[in-house]
Amino acid sequence: MTIPHPTAELRLATELLRKARRVTVFCGAGISQASGIPTYRDAGGLWTSEDNLQFSHVDAYKANPRAFAAFWAARTAQMKSVTPNRAHEALSGLQGLRKTAIVTQNVDGLLTQAGCGAVLELHGNISKHRCDVCGTKDGRAFVGRCLGCWKPIRPDVVLFGEELDKQVFVEAQVAASDCDVMLVVGTSAVVEPAASLPVTAMQFGASIIVMNTEETPLDRAADVVLRGMAEVLLPELIDRLRTGEESDKLLKSVFSQRQ
Ligand SMILES: [Zn+2]
């Protein structure tokens, strides 16, 4: 089902992007919905929502590392069948038109798979492993164990009870402070500290475009609000930007030939 959207707002959003030299995209779960990312609740049917909550907390890794590793191995296996959708592809297209930094709360790695470069993954990446015992980053694992020290391995994601990676967050703050437009897609942007990114962007004078199926607390402060699904609206927005650029180029070349 396509949710209708007001064309005037899409036009305004296109205009903001057209004028922008630098764009920062801040996105969340809404861009991956069309890829069928399993939610915590329906992860394989093997796991109750209680298990999901339990194993998403750092305490489970410490208290029951074997069950923790088994749970995450099942989650990772599920992600292998998931592919990027038109929303991810549109963002890759945007990077071809504008200098665009992408900050995501998603751990699915689908933006990179869709061809997006230099994605700042605030909550890590489920397909990567790390070992807190021997300190291996993106280490290889076998049957849920670290190949470096054979202790149970963990996914390189930020668990409940843990802080965001400082370096990634600082880079995200820099991207937020150094853009003309921030495009906030598929996230209600309420979870701190990530929620501070649009605030930083506004403080540094950026325009804000919000794209979400539901109302967000950011809507009031935004310059444009596009209500609808990312996999519908993003391709349309980027197509409009691309078409505008092409006709600009055509006009310029006709004009220069006449001179
Ligand atoms: Zn290790």
Boltz pocket constraint, residues with backbone or C-beta under 6 A from the ligand:
constraints:
  - pocket:
      binder: B
      contacts: [[A, 131], [A, 132], [A, 133], [A, 134], [A, 135], [A, 136], [A, 146], [A, 147], [A, 148], [A, 149], [A, 150], [A, 151]]
      max_distance: 6.0
